[in-house]
Amino acid sequence: MIRVGKAEEIDALKYDENWLIVRKPQSIPDFVKHEALLSPSPELFRIYRKAYYAGLYDQTFFDQVYVPQFIEELSQNEEALFVLRKLVSMSMEKDILLTCYCQLESMCHRSIIAGILLGMGASIETEDAYGKYFEMLIEVMRKKACSAHRKGGDL
């Protein structure tokens, strides 16, 4: 089963695997797997940091700016999608902790990853409401597929 938490919850004895899903870790114990593919791009991270330090990072910003861009990025990243599929499979056999440094899960990319994993069928302990992120990812991918099909049909 997958559990989503904060970096300070990493525990080699409690979980089979501990994953830190951040772009650049501050430090990383030997037993922790660092997976940058499931973190925001450097560009999106800069956007987040700028909004955060300007006092503009709130639920509205997260919903209207951060989430759409993060999902767009994931939809274009085959390697990240492969890692998500791998996690779904692993969730049936192992206890995995997915972590980040953010304190508030509901406004962190962890919630988006959790919702996508939930929608993909992972064994995961998370908020059912996060499932909306899977639906958003599917919609973005569907639109891309339709657009590619139309462009191909015009040739």
C-alpha positions in Angstrom: 0.0 0.0 0.0 1.1 3.5 -0.7 0.9 6.3 1.9 1.6 9.9 1.1 3.4 12.0 3.7 6.0 14.5 4.6 9.8 14.0 4.4 10.1 13.9 8.2 8.0 10.8 8.2 10.5 8.8 6.3 11.2 5.6 8.2 13.3 2.6 7.0 11.7 0.3 9.5 8.0 1.2 8.9 8.0 1.1 5.0 9.5 -1.2 2.5 10.4 1.8 0.4 10.6 5.5 1.1 10.4 7.8 -2.0 11.2 11.4 -2.0 9.4 13.0 -5.0 11.2 16.3 -5.2 13.3 18.0 -7.9 16.4 18.4 -5.8 16.6 16.9 -2.3 18.2 18.8 0.6 19.8 15.5 1.7 18.9 11.9 1.1 19.5 8.9 3.3 20.9 5.8 1.6 17.6 3.9 2.0 15.4 6.6 0.3 14.6 6.5 -3.4 14.8 9.9 -5.0 12.3 10.3 -8.0 12.5 13.7 -9.6 10.2 12.6 -12.5 7.2 12.9 -10.1 8.1 16.4 -9.1 7.2 19.7 -10.7 9.5 21.0 -13.5 12.1 23.6 -12.6 9.8 26.2 -14.4 6.7 25.2 -12.3 8.8 25.1 -9.1 10.0 28.7 -9.9 6.3 29.8 -10.4 5.4 28.2 -7.1 8.2 29.8 -5.2 7.6 33.2 -6.6 3.9 33.0 -5.7 4.7 31.6 -2.3 7.1 34.3 -1.4 4.8 37.0 -2.7 2.0 35.7 -0.5 -0.1 34.6 -3.5 0.1 30.8 -3.1 -3.3 29.8 -1.9 -5.9 27.2 -2.8 -7.1 29.3 -5.8 -3.6 29.6 -7.2 -3.0 25.9 -6.6 -6.2 24.9 -8.4 -6.1 27.4 -11.3 -2.3 27.7 -12.0 -0.3 24.9 -10.3 -2.5 21.9 -10.9 -3.2 22.5 -14.6 0.5 23.0 -15.4 1.6 20.0 -13.3 -0.9 17.8 -15.0 0.1 19.1 -18.4 3.7 18.3 -17.7 2.9 14.8 -16.5 0.7 14.1 -19.6 3.8 14.8 -21.8 6.3 12.8 -19.8 6.3 9.1 -20.7 9.0 8.3 -18.2 6.9 9.8 -15.4 3.8 7.9 -16.6 5.9 4.7 -16.6 7.0 5.4 -13.0 3.3 5.9 -12.0 2.4 2.6 -13.6 5.3 0.9 -11.8 4.1 2.4 -8.5 0.6 1.0 -9.1 2.0 -2.5 -9.5 4.4 -2.1 -6.5 1.5 -0.9 -4.3 0.0 -4.3 -4.3 3.1 -5.9 -2.8 5.0 -3.3 -0.8 4.4 -0.6 1.8 5.6 2.6 0.1 5.8 6.1 1.5 5.8 9.0 -1.1 7.1 12.2 0.4 7.9 15.8 -0.2 9.0 18.8 1.9 5.7 20.6 1.8 3.8 20.6 5.0 0.3 21.0 3.6 -0.5 17.9 1.4 -3.7 19.3 -0.1 -1.7 22.1 -1.8 1.3 20.0 -2.8 2.0 17.9 -5.9 1.8 14.9 -3.6 -1.9 15.2 -3.6 -2.0 15.3 -7.4 0.3 12.2 -7.7 -1.9 10.5 -5.0 -5.1 11.2 -6.9 -3.6 9.9 -10.2 -2.4 6.7 -8.5 -5.8 6.3 -7.0 -7.4 6.6 -10.4 -4.9 4.2 -11.9 -6.0 1.5 -9.4 -3.1 1.7 -6.9 -3.5 0.4 -3.4 -3.2 3.8 -1.7 -4.2 5.5 1.5 -5.4 9.0 0.3 -8.3 11.4 0.1 -11.0 10.2 -2.4 -11.3 13.9 -3.5 -7.9 13.7 -5.0 -9.3 11.3 -7.6 -10.3 14.4 -9.6 -6.6 14.8 -10.6 -6.7 11.5 -12.4 -9.8 12.6 -14.3 -8.0 15.8 -15.2 -5.0 13.9 -16.5 -7.2 11.6 -18.6 -9.0 14.6 -20.1 -5.7 16.3 -21.0 -4.5 13.1 -22.6 -7.8 12.6 -24.4 -7.6 16.1 -25.9 -4.0 15.6 -27.0 -5.0 12.3 -28.7 -7.9 13.9 -30.5 -5.8 16.8 -31.6 -3.0 14.5 -32.9 -5.6 12.4 -34.7 -7.1 15.5 -36.4 -3.7 16.7 -37.5 -2.9 13.3 -38.8 -6.2 13.2 -40.7 -5.4 16.5 -42.4 -2.3 15.1 -44.2 
